[in-house]
Amino acid sequence: MKSWQEWRIETIVDRLLQGGPVCRHAADYILGHDVRIGFARQSTGGRWTLGGDIELNPEYCSPATDPEGAQLLGLVVHEAAHLEQGAALALSVAGEVLGWKAEYAARSELRAPLTNPHWRTIVRILDPPSDHDLRLARAEMLKVAGRRYLIWLLPLRPNFWTRWVERFQPLAARRKHRA
Ligand SMILES: [Zn+2]
């Protein structure tokens, strides 16, 4: 991981607070849990860390990018949703469906809607999803993001291993605050 850059987080939060309920919810979570937003090279647009932070792909949104850009804000809302879920759900296809839904809703609230038809299929999935829904969502996500998106490695729902990872989250978060 690259060194942390506390990067205009106030600007990001301020802009989210001006959005609708999904954006405001993410902003409240970020403020309430001391989530840091930094940059790290990766195969996707953004990711969450076990320590409770968000890392964005500098190829998608560099420090020179406008922090009010809807793409960046949508990614932040998506990753904040995963942090709020906890690792057990976030490391499953069911968790991803909720993350994609949050990003889609945020983009609508920010008046920069996502129009890709695969997105629409994913966000129409009802809650709670069936196994068939989750397989369909995974196939659609791969059409949007490609094989570099490692969704095909994840279980459909939380399982023994994803719950096992979640047990380490409080420890990782405490380490962050000591650092
Ligand atoms: Zn995700």
Residues whose N, C-alpha, C, O or C-beta is under 5 A from the ligand:
A	BS01	ZN	E96 G99
